[in-house]
Amino acid sequence: METTTCCIAGGGPAGMMLGLLLARAGIEVVVLEKHGDFLRDFRGDTVHPSTLDVLDDLGLSERFEKLEHHKVTGIAVITDDGEIELPEVFAVKGSQHPYLAMVPQWDLLDLLAQEASRLPNFRLLMNAEAVDLAREGNRVTGVRYRTDAGEETIRAQLTVAADGRKSVLRARAMLPIREYGSPMDVVWVRVPMVASDRSDSFMRLSAGHLMIAINRTAYWQLAYVVPKGRASGLPAEELRRTISRLIPFMAGRVDRIEVGGNAVLSVRIDRLRRWYRSGFLCIGDAAHAMSPIGGVGINLAVQDAVAVANLLYEPLRRGQVQDADLAAVQRRRMLPTVLVQGFQRVAQRMVIEPALRGRPIHPPKGLPWLRRVPAVRQVMARMAAYGPRPERPRTELHA
């Protein structure tokens, strides 16, 4: 039976970042990824300044800059009454990265995988799907995983579930979960760009409709928010008419819209009451599924990974990861999780639900005043860019 120190199920942002950080600390790591590559139709792909700072610490900024990406400093909000520019939503004074980077998630994952694979104590197994936990008594001792050759088991001092909001390992661990309702689902659509298009990403609000347009350089990625349960039955012709009405400059191209393989996102907000059992820990979406509001999913997952590496690399070196060590991770990351999910739930109640019910959408009356107050603008920018309690790797984990 194969053994390692830490086995991570899931090669997404949380799993790949944690694998890289632990390998840099000299920990033996195996990451299991059920697909054969990272080329899947991801969604928001937003990399916030909090994550860009971590890439700086790891000496990966130059390589990241070479990836095809689009920098966003603010966003425009278009209503039926007109357009409001929010030009510095992510521009934190003194930040090395006063912008949000839109980059295909598969490129970011490839970058992390290539860097980690340079280390002799790191292994990435592709086409290896985690299907169950291995146990001895009440302690998790590893993972059972499936490959084309059959089912195998890998023993590990610590098993980490980073396998997403539909985590198989979380279900096998039977950890208690708290679920919050969401009034919406999201339909993702690609529309070709032409040279005469505006260049900035924007949000379009109208009575009964909410759409976000993301500049992907070669195409527009549209996130069309619809009432919960309606996405799968949305007629293509109705979608085309809606895009044409809400975003007139795209009207001549809607017959060429492309819907990706993961075209419908069933939105959910939930979090585990307890993130761990002996020898086992959940992070990222496996611990707390986030709404797409704010595009924070990647960044919270990365911050979880950094916190785990900071808190657990020494116990892993000693071979003595205790329940108290795992509880410390949950304590560290629970507050930002609760705060971000709280903001998302308020946004759903105050903006999303009224919009989907067909109420007229008007800009908040105090918005122009808030934009004129530098201190308030900076606080809002910092929360949008970094969120509560951003994590940085300890110096032992740097390049």
Secondary structure by P-SEA (a helix, b strand, c coil): cccccbbbccccaaaaaaaaaaaaabbbbbbbbcccccccccccccccaaaaaaaaaacaaaaaaacbbbbbcbbbbbcccbbbbbccccccccccccbbbbccaaaaaaaaaaaaaccccbbbbccccccccccccccccbbbbbcccccccccccbbbcccccccaaaaaaccbbbbbbbcbbbbbbbbbbccccccccbbbbcccbbbbbbbcccbbbbbbbccccccccccaaaaaaaaaaacccccccccccccccccccbbbbbbbcccccccbbbcccccccccccccaaaaaaaaaaaaaaaccaaaaaaccccaaaaaaaaaacaaaaaaaaaaaaaaaaccaaaaaaccccccccaaaaaaacaaaaaaaaaaaccccccccccccccc
